[in-house]
Amino acid sequence: MNSLDNEPLDDLQQDQEELRSVFPLFKSWGQLYTFVLAELAVLILLFYLFSKAYA
């Protein structure tokens, strides 16, 4: 047994700790998903502008 067995964390706390270990800048999964969607929107806009400029 390790020390984590004595104090089990609920699912939300485990998810938040997992997120912080992988992406330390984000406090919740919602923030990460929002960032990813915003990044995709910017890329779509840039590809659209690029295609209009060189079409």
Secondary structure in CASP SS format (residue, H / E / C, confidence):
PFRMAT SS
TARGET T0000
AUTHOR 0000-0000-0000
METHOD secondary structure of the structure
MODEL  1
M C 1.00
N C 1.00
S H 1.00
L H 1.00
D H 1.00
N C 1.00
E C 1.00
P C 1.00
L C 1.00
D C 1.00
D H 1.00
L H 1.00
Q H 1.00
Q H 1.00
D H 1.00
Q H 1.00
E H 1.00
E H 1.00
L H 1.00
R H 1.00
S H 1.00
V H 1.00
F C 1.00
P C 1.00
L C 1.00
F C 1.00
K C 1.00
S C 1.00
W H 1.00
G H 1.00
Q H 1.00
L H 1.00
Y H 1.00
T H 1.00
F H 1.00
V H 1.00
L H 1.00
A H 1.00
E H 1.00
L H 1.00
A H 1.00
V H 1.00
L H 1.00
I H 1.00
L H 1.00
L H 1.00
F H 1.00
Y H 1.00
L H 1.00
F H 1.00
S H 1.00
K H 1.00
A H 1.00
Y H 1.00
A C 1.00
END
